[in-house]
Amino acid sequence: MRKLNAEKAKAFEIPAAFYERLKDGKDYTQKDGIVIKNEEVTFSGEPGKRYAFCADTKYDESIIPHIQGADLIYHETTYLDNLRERAEARFHSTTKQAAAIAQQAGVKNYSSGILAVSMIHWKNLKRKQERFFRILNWRWKVFVMKYNYLTIHS
C-alpha cells in the first residue's frame, strides 16, 4: 500500500473519496481525460512484515525457502536437544534444531513455544533457550503453555 501525498492530491483536485484507491496504486483520471499517475501523488509504502508459523514437526530443511528472510518465525518445539532421539522418533524438532532452521533461513526474530509436559521443566527450557539465543544475538521470546494458561518469558 502506498502513502498519500495529500498536498499534491489536493493540487491536482483529486476528490478525497478517491484517496484510498490512490493508496492502492490506482491512477486518477480527471474530467478532461488527463490521467494523474499514482506515483505523482503518492510515496512508496513500507514493505509488509513476514511472519512464519511452524507447527511442532520434525527437522526438515525443505521449509527454509518458505520462511526465508521472515521478520519473525514462531516454531513450536517440544524437546530440548538432549532429547533429540525421542524428538526424532516422534517426528518433532528440538529447540536447537528449530533455531538452526531459523538461522539458515535468515529470519530476523525467532520465537519458540511448547505445550509443557511432565518430562520438560519450563524453567530449564527457558534457561537453555536464553543461552542459545544470546549466542545468535537474536531478539526472542519463549512461550510456555502449561495446562490451561499461557506463561510468556522474555
N, C-alpha and C positions, 0 to 999 in steps of 0.2 A: 504494500500500500504506500502510495506517495504522500508527501506532505504538501499542503496547500500554501501558496504564496498569496495571501489574501489581498495584499496591496495590488499585485499585478492582476489578479482576477477582477477586482473592482475597476481597475484602469481599463480593462477590456469589456467592462459592463456585463460580466457573466453573472447571471442570477444566482443568488445564494442557494436556491433549490438544486442547482447543478453541481455544487461543490463536492458532494460525496462521489459523484461519477468522475469528477476530475481526480480525486484521490485514488479511484480505482483504475486510472490510466486512460480514461476516455478523453477525446478531443471535443472541443465545443465549436459548433457551427453557428455563427451569427445570422441574424435575419437576412443580411445582404449576401449570404453564402460564403463569407470569408471564414476559413477554418482556423481556430486558435489551437495550436498544437499544445497538447498536455504539458510538454516539457517547458513551455514558456511561462506557465502559471503554477508549476509545482516543483518541489525539490524531491530528490531521491529519498525514499524512506529507509529506515534501518532494516537490515535483513532480519528475518524471523529467527527465533530461537528453536533449536532442535533438541528434543528430549527422547531418550530411548528407554524402554522398559524391557528388561529381560527376566522372564519368569525363572523360577528355580529349575534349571535344566542342566544337562551335562556340559562339560567343557567342549566347546565347538567353535573353532576359529572361523568357520564359514559365516558367522554372523558379523564379522568385522566390517565388510563392505556396507552393511546395512546401518551400522552405527557410527561409521567413520566421521570424525570431526564433530560429533554431537556436543552441544553445550552442557548437557547433563545426561548421565546414564544412571538408572536405578536397576540394580541387579539383585534379585533375591538369592540369598545363599543360606544354606542350612548347615554347612560344615566348615570347621577350621581346617587348615592344611594338614594338621596331624591326623585327621580322619579321612585323608584322601581316598584310601582304598574303599572305605564304606561309602563315600560320596560317589565314586565311580560305579560301584556295584548297584547303587540306587539311582543312577543317571542324574546326579546333581553335580554342580560346580562347588569347589571350595571358595572361600572368600578370596584367597590369594589368586586362584585361577580367574575369578571374575574380575579382579583388579587388573590382572595381566591382559585380559581381553580389552578392557577399557584403555589401558596404556597403549597397546598395539594399535587400537583404533584412533588414538589421538584425541580422546574426549577431554573436554576442559574440566569437568567436575564429575565426581563419582559418588554415588550413594549406594549403600548396601543394606539389606534388610533380612530379617529372619523371623520365622514363626518359632518362638522359643520352645524347646523340648527339654526333657529332663537331662539328656546327655550333654547339653551345652549350657554353661552358665553365662548369662549375657554380659556380666562384667568382664569375664575373661575374653569374650568375643570383642567387646569394645576396646579393651586394652591392646589386644593383638592387632586389631584393625588400625587403631590410632598410630601405633609404631610403624606399620607398613605405609600408611598414607603420608606420614611425615617424611619418610624416605623419598616418596614420589613428589613431595611438595604439592599435594592436592588439597583443595578445599573439600571438605567431606562432611557427611553426616552418617551416623549409624542408627538405623531404625530397628528396634527390637519389639516384636509383637509377642506379648505374653498373656495367655489366656484371653480375656475379653477387653483388654485395654492396650493402648499404644504408648510405649515409652520412647522418647526421642532423646538421643545423646548427641552432643556436638562439641 
